[in-house]
Amino acid sequence: MDGTLTETNELIFATFNYVAKKYLNKRFTPAEITAMFGPPEEVAVERLLGSERSPAAMADFFDFYRSNFRSMAKLHPGMDEILRFLKERELLLAVFTGKGSHSTEITLQELGIRQYFDIIVTGQDVVNHKPSSEGIRKVMDRFNLSPGEVLMIGDAVADVKAAHEAGIPVAAVVWDSYAKEKVMKMETDYLFHDVKKLYGWLRQVLEGN
């Protein structure tokens, strides 16, 4: 979701640093924050602050995230058109994100795209987080899909690794990837540098034009 569908990285970094400043009097670099990705933010914050302070910190986290969403985050231009196009053709759409369920729902609702997705798998819905393929397999099992019926679209190293483990094709998208150079060196089935090219490819595959 983050970096693929949405421009939310700036908001995520700001939210983490809001909590870090308030509770630890320190700031983290974007690289330090992305190194915490994998488990949901609830786990990352608890590891930083301990179990006693994390409930209050998470309340502050979500309050900052929601109140600053409109000014610091948006859907990638053209993505809403892609989602409408895919749903009009009755494709099943899933989100598999490392975010927790609360921040995932805030993101989907604030951007008005929740209705496009048939299943949402968050970091709280799996035991093994990305790069494990557990979330992908949950989607496949839910709809009884074979590997040839599934395409993973993601912007992170963990997305590509999860797709490889699941044995499904992967389209890497690097228009907002915080690990662009690493992703571009990985073995992927497709690589897209902008949303428009992804949309054109989808239209060609699904409509032959």
N, C-alpha and C positions, 0 to 999 in steps of 0.2 A: 504494500500500500504506500508507505512513505517512500518518496523518491520515484515511484513508478506511476501511481495514480495521482499522487498529491505532492505539492510543494510544502512540506511540513518540517524539513530538517532544521531550518532556522528556529522555528517554534520549539522543537524538541530540545535543541541546544539551550535556548533561552530558559526553558522550563527547568531543565536539570540544574542550570546555574543559579536560577532563582532559589531553588531549594538548597543547593550547596552553599550559597552565600549566607542564607538565613541560618542554617544549622551547623555549618562547618567553617564559615567565614573564608571560603576559598572558591575559586572558579576553575573549571575544567576546560581544556581545549576541545574542539570538535573531535579530534582523533581520540582523546581520552574518553569522551562520551560514547563514541561509536564502538570503542573496545568493550563497553559494557553491554552492547546489544546482544541479543540472543534470547535470554530470559526476559520476561516482561519488566516494565519499569518498577513494579512493586518489589521485585526481587533485587534489582539493582540498588534501589534506595535503602532497602533493609540491610544489604551488605555494607553500604556506606555508613549507615547511622545506627544499626542495631534494631532489634525488635521493639524496644520500648518507645523510641522516638519515631519510628517509621509510620505509624498510623496518622499522627499529626502532620508529618511531612508530606504524606500522600494526599491528605486533604488540601494542603497548600499547593501541591503539584497540580492536582486536577482543577483547582480554582484558577490558578494562573493559566493553565493550558486552555481552559474554556474561555476565560475573559479576554485572552489575547489572540484567540484563534482568527477572528475576522481580519485583524490588522497584520498578522504574520504568516498566514497560511492560505492556500487556495488550491483548487484543482488545476492540474496542468492544462493549459489551453488546448482544446481539441479532444480532451479525454472524455468529456460528457457525450460528445458526438460518437465516439467509439463505443461507449457503453450502450447507448441507445441503439446503435447499429447492430451490435451483437445480440441484444435482447429481442429486437425485432425479428431476428432470424432464429429465435428460440434456443440459443446456446445457453448451456448452464454456466454460470459465472460464480467463482468462489474467491474469497479473500483468505489468504494464509499469511498472517502477520505475527511478528514477535511481540507486538504491543499487547498490553493487557486489555481485557474486555471493556473496561470503562473508557479508556482513551480511544479505543477503536470505535466505540459507539459515538463518542463526541465527534470524532473526525467524520464518520459517515453521515451523521445527522446534520452537522454544521454545513457540510458540502452538498447535502441533498442527494446523495447517491446510494443510500441504504437499500432502496427498492430494487436496484439492479441485481443484487446478489442473492443466490439461492442458498448459500451456506457461508458462514463466517467462522474461521478457525483462528483463534488468538493464541498468544503465548500461554494463557491460562487453561487452554483446552488440550494441551499436550503435556506429556511427561518429559519427552526429549525434544528440545528446541532445535531450530535450525542451527547447523546444517543437516540435522536429522530430517528424514523424509516423512516423519510421523504425521505431520499436518496434511501433506499431500495424500498420503494413504487414507486418512480419514475422509477426505473428499471423494476419493476413488471408491472406497467401500460404501459410502453413503448412497452413491448413485450407480454402483455396480459398473464402474468404468474400467476399461482395459487401458494399458499404457498408450496405445495408439490413438486413443480418443481424448487425450489430455495434453494441454500445452501449458507449461509454466512460463509466466512472464515476470521477470524480476530484475532488480538493479544491483544486487549485492552478491558477493562471493558465496555467502551462505545459501542464497536462492539457487545458484547454479549447482552447488554441491548437493543440495536437497533433491533437485530434479534428477541429477545423475544417479543418486542412491535409489530413487523411485523408478528409474528406468524409463523416464518420459522425456520428450523433447523440451528444450528450453530456449526461449527467446530472451536474450539479454538486452536491456534498455539502459542507456547510459546518459540520458539527457539531464539527470539530476543525481547521479550516483556519487556517493562519497568515496567509492572505491573504483572509480572509472578505469584507471590504468590496469588494476589487477583483474577486473572483470573482462576487459578486452583481451587479456592474454589467456583466458581460460577457453576450454573447448565448449563451444555453444553451437546450437543448430542455426540460430539466427541472431543478428546483432542490429540494433536500431539506435541511431543517434538523435532522432527527433520523433515527436508524436505523429506528425503528418506522414512520415514514411511507414510507421507501423500501421496507421490507418489504411494507407494505400495498399500495403501488402495484404491486410485482412480482407479488403474489398476484392482484391485479385483472387485470393484463395477461395472466398465464399461466393463470389459472383462471377469470377472469370473475367473481370475487367479492371 
